[in-house]
C-alpha cells in the first residue's frame, strides 16, 4: 500500500494533505523520516508511526469503541449548546466517519458505543433485536414498592397510548435503582420514571448487551475486544 493511502486510511486527511505530510518531513516510520509518499508500505511492518511529532497507534477498520461519556456533552456532530462528545476523540477519527450507536442525553453519563460500521449501529439499535440497556438511576424521591411495581408491570408514557414496562428493576438503595430496558424510545427512562410518579436526578448507563462500562474512567475510551464483538454477533477481522 502506498504510504499516503495508508495515512488516508488512518484519518489524516485528503490525498493531497497526506502527501504533504510526507513532503514536509512530518511522517516517521520505525524511527526514520519517510521521504516518498508513494513508497510501498506493509502495515504489518510498522512498529511505530509518528505524524507531526505525535505517536499514532495503527488503526484497523472497522473501529468499535466504548467511551465513558461525561456530563455536559452532546451526542452530535453538530452540537447546539454544549461540546460534542466527538471532541473527546482524536480528530482523525472524524475523518473516518465514526458515529455513536444511539445517543445519550447531554446530562446522561456512562457507556456510549462508537463505530465506523453502519451494520453494527443498525444491529444494536434495531427494535427487533431487543438489546438490553442497563441504567443506574438516581431518583429525586425514595423508592417504594408501588414505584417498582409500576415500572415492571407497565406505565403509559406521556403523549403515547402504549403500555411499556422495564425488563428488570433492581433496588440498589433508597434512591437508586438499576433499570434494564430493551426499547429505545426518546427520553425513555426519564419518561418511565415520571409516569411512575418519581423524577430522575441522575442517569448513568452501565451496560449494553453483554458489554459493561466497568472501571473505564470518565472521558476515557477503549477498543472492544474480539471476544466482546463475538458475543454481540460480530467477528473481528
C-alpha positions as CSV (number, residue, x, y, z in Angstrom):
1,X,0.0,0.0,0.0
2,X,1.3,3.4,-0.9
3,X,2.2,5.5,2.2
4,X,-0.2,8.4,1.5
5,X,-3.1,5.9,1.1
6,X,-2.2,4.4,4.5
7,X,-2.2,7.8,6.1
8,X,-5.6,8.5,4.5
9,X,-6.9,5.2,5.9
10,X,-5.7,6.4,9.4
11,X,-7.8,9.6,9.1
12,X,-5.0,12.1,8.4
13,X,-6.9,13.9,5.7
14,X,-7.3,14.1,1.9
15,X,-4.9,12.6,-0.6
16,X,-3.2,16.0,-1.0
17,X,-2.9,16.6,2.7
18,X,-1.4,13.2,3.3
19,X,1.1,13.7,0.5
20,X,2.1,17.0,2.0
21,X,2.6,15.4,5.5
22,X,5.3,13.2,3.9
23,X,6.8,16.0,1.7
24,X,7.2,18.3,4.8
25,X,9.1,15.5,6.7
26,X,6.3,15.1,9.3
27,X,5.9,11.3,9.0
28,X,8.3,8.8,10.7
29,X,8.1,5.1,10.4
30,X,10.0,2.9,12.8
31,X,12.2,5.9,13.8
32,X,13.0,7.0,10.3
33,X,11.6,10.0,8.4
34,X,9.6,8.9,5.4
35,X,10.6,10.6,2.2
36,X,8.4,9.2,-0.5
37,X,4.7,9.3,-0.2
38,X,4.4,6.7,-2.9
39,X,6.6,4.2,-1.0
40,X,5.0,0.8,-0.7
41,X,4.3,0.1,2.9
42,X,3.2,-3.1,4.6
43,X,1.2,-2.1,7.7
44,X,2.3,-5.2,9.4
45,X,5.9,-3.9,9.2
46,X,5.1,-0.7,11.2
47,X,6.1,-0.9,14.8
48,X,5.9,2.9,15.4
49,X,4.2,5.6,13.4
50,X,4.7,9.2,14.3
51,X,2.9,12.0,12.5
52,X,3.7,15.7,13.1
53,X,5.5,14.7,16.3
54,X,2.7,12.6,17.8
55,X,2.8,8.8,18.0
56,X,-0.1,7.2,16.3
57,X,-1.3,3.6,17.1
58,X,-2.2,2.0,13.8
59,X,-5.9,1.5,13.5
60,X,-7.6,-1.5,11.9
61,X,-11.0,-0.8,10.4
62,X,-13.8,-1.1,11.1
63,X,-13.5,0.5,14.6
64,X,-15.6,-0.4,17.6
65,X,-15.1,1.8,20.7
66,X,-16.5,2.1,24.1
67,X,-16.5,5.6,25.6
68,X,-17.3,6.7,29.2
69,X,-19.4,9.8,28.4
70,X,-19.1,12.6,30.9
71,X,-21.9,15.0,31.8
72,X,-22.3,18.1,29.6
73,X,-21.6,16.6,26.2
74,X,-24.0,16.3,23.3
75,X,-24.0,13.1,21.3
76,X,-24.0,15.0,18.0
77,X,-21.6,16.0,15.2
78,X,-23.3,19.4,15.2
79,X,-23.9,20.3,18.9
80,X,-26.2,23.2,19.7
81,X,-25.3,24.3,23.3
82,X,-22.6,22.1,24.6
83,X,-19.4,20.5,23.3
84,X,-19.7,17.4,21.1
85,X,-18.8,14.0,22.5
86,X,-16.7,13.6,19.4
87,X,-14.2,16.2,20.8
88,X,-13.2,13.6,23.3
89,X,-11.8,11.5,20.4
90,X,-8.7,12.1,18.3
91,X,-9.7,14.4,15.4
92,X,-8.5,11.7,12.9
93,X,-11.5,9.5,13.8
94,X,-13.9,12.2,12.5
95,X,-12.3,11.7,9.0
96,X,-13.1,8.0,9.3
97,X,-16.8,8.6,9.7
98,X,-17.1,7.4,13.3
99,X,-20.6,7.6,14.8
100,X,-22.4,6.9,18.0
101,X,-24.6,3.8,18.4
102,X,-27.7,5.7,19.6
103,X,-27.5,8.7,21.8
104,X,-27.2,9.8,25.4
105,X,-28.8,13.0,26.6
106,X,-26.4,15.8,27.5
107,X,-26.9,15.2,31.2
108,X,-26.7,11.4,31.0
109,X,-23.3,9.8,31.6
110,X,-21.8,6.4,31.1
111,X,-21.4,3.8,28.3
112,X,-21.6,5.1,24.8
113,X,-20.5,2.9,21.8
114,X,-18.9,4.4,18.7
115,X,-18.1,2.7,15.4
116,X,-17.4,3.2,11.7
117,X,-19.6,0.1,11.0
118,X,-23.1,1.0,9.9
119,X,-24.3,-2.6,10.2
120,X,-23.1,-2.6,13.9
121,X,-25.2,0.5,14.6
122,X,-28.3,-1.0,13.0
123,X,-27.9,-4.3,14.8
124,X,-27.6,-2.7,18.2
125,X,-30.3,-0.1,17.8
126,X,-32.9,-2.1,15.9
127,X,-36.1,-2.6,18.0
128,X,-36.3,-6.1,16.7
129,X,-33.1,-7.1,18.4
130,X,-34.2,-6.2,21.9
131,X,-30.7,-5.4,23.1
132,X,-30.8,-4.8,26.8
133,X,-29.6,-1.4,28.1
134,X,-28.9,-1.0,31.8
135,X,-29.0,2.3,33.7
136,X,-28.2,3.3,37.2
137,X,-30.9,5.8,38.0
138,X,-30.7,8.2,41.0
139,X,-34.2,9.3,41.9
140,X,-35.5,12.6,43.4
141,X,-37.8,10.7,45.8
142,X,-37.3,7.4,47.7
143,X,-38.0,4.1,46.1
144,X,-41.3,2.5,47.1
145,X,-42.7,-1.0,46.3
146,X,-45.5,0.7,44.3
147,X,-43.0,2.6,42.2
148,X,-41.1,-0.7,41.3
149,X,-44.4,-2.5,40.6
150,X,-45.4,0.2,38.2
151,X,-42.1,0.1,36.3
152,X,-42.1,-3.7,36.0
153,X,-45.8,-4.1,35.2
154,X,-46.4,-1.2,32.9
155,X,-46.7,2.6,32.6
156,X,-48.2,4.8,30.0
157,X,-45.7,7.3,28.6
158,X,-47.0,10.8,28.2
159,X,-48.4,11.6,24.8
160,X,-48.3,7.8,23.9
161,X,-51.2,5.5,24.2
162,X,-49.0,2.5,24.7
163,X,-48.1,0.3,27.7
164,X,-44.4,0.0,28.3
165,X,-42.5,-1.9,31.1
166,X,-39.0,-2.3,32.4
167,X,-37.4,-5.6,31.8
168,X,-35.9,-5.6,35.3
169,X,-35.6,-3.2,38.3
170,X,-33.1,-3.8,41.0
171,X,-33.2,-1.6,44.0
172,X,-29.6,-0.5,45.0
173,X,-30.5,1.8,47.8
174,X,-33.4,4.0,48.9
175,X,-33.0,6.5,46.0
176,X,-31.1,4.4,43.4
177,X,-32.3,1.6,41.1
178,X,-30.7,-0.4,38.3
179,X,-33.2,-0.3,35.4
180,X,-33.0,-2.6,32.4
181,X,-34.9,-1.8,29.2
182,X,-34.9,-3.3,25.7
183,X,-36.7,-0.5,23.8
184,X,-35.1,2.7,22.7
185,X,-37.8,5.5,22.9
186,X,-37.0,9.1,23.2
187,X,-36.0,10.0,26.8
188,X,-37.5,6.7,27.7
189,X,-36.0,6.2,31.2
190,X,-36.9,9.7,32.3
191,X,-40.4,9.4,30.9
192,X,-41.0,6.0,32.5
193,X,-39.8,7.2,35.9
194,X,-42.1,10.3,35.6
195,X,-45.0,8.1,34.7
196,X,-44.4,6.1,37.9
197,X,-44.6,9.3,40.0
198,X,-40.9,10.0,40.5
199,X,-38.2,12.0,38.9
200,X,-34.7,11.2,37.6
201,X,-32.0,13.2,39.4
202,X,-29.1,11.5,37.7
203,X,-28.9,8.9,34.9
204,X,-25.8,6.7,34.2
205,X,-25.7,3.9,31.6
206,X,-23.6,1.0,32.8
207,X,-24.3,-1.7,30.2
208,X,-25.4,-2.5,26.7
209,X,-26.0,-6.2,25.9
210,X,-23.0,-8.2,27.1
211,X,-20.9,-5.0,27.5
212,X,-20.2,-3.4,30.9
213,X,-18.7,0.0,31.5
214,X,-16.7,-1.4,34.4
215,X,-13.8,0.7,35.6
216,X,-13.3,2.7,32.5
217,X,-12.6,6.3,33.6
218,X,-14.8,9.2,32.7
219,X,-13.9,10.6,29.3
220,X,-11.7,7.6,28.5
221,X,-12.2,5.2,25.7
222,X,-11.1,1.7,24.7
223,X,-11.5,-0.7,21.8
224,X,-14.0,-3.5,22.1
225,X,-12.3,-6.9,22.3
226,X,-12.7,-9.7,19.8
227,X,-14.5,-11.7,22.5
228,X,-16.9,-8.9,23.1
229,X,-17.6,-8.4,19.4
230,X,-18.2,-12.2,19.0
231,X,-20.7,-12.2,21.8
232,X,-22.5,-9.3,20.1
233,X,-22.5,-11.4,16.9
234,X,-19.7,-9.5,15.1
235,X,-16.5,-11.2,14.2
236,X,-13.3,-9.1,14.4
237,X,-11.1,-9.2,11.4
